[in-house]
């Protein structure tokens, strides 16, 4: 692979960056809200699973202990 000089490299980087489609403010806010909502739902789900396992384990230990 041939080495390009720094000037050509910068030109290529600028050309590639100009192809990027940047999200607008609404899209950023919407996806951020969705990430927070999914994180909260995941935390609630695993908290409920944890409480269920803990109560089941406590029941088994009190029954046999």
Residue, then its C-alpha position, 0 to 999 in steps of 0.5 A: x500500500x502506497x504512503x500518501x503525503x499528509x496533505x493528501x491524507x487531510x484531503x481524503x479525511x475531509x472528503x470522507x467526513x463530508x459524506x457523513x450524515x449528521x443527525x439533527x437535534x430532534x433525532x439526537x434528543x429522540x434517540x437519547x430519550x429512547x436509550x434512557x427509557x430502555x435502560x430504565x426498563x432493563x433495570x426494572x426487569x433485572x431488579x424484579x428478576x433479582x427480587x424473585x430469585x432472592x425471595x425464592x432462595x430465602x424461602x428455600x433456606x428458611x424451609x431447610x435451614 
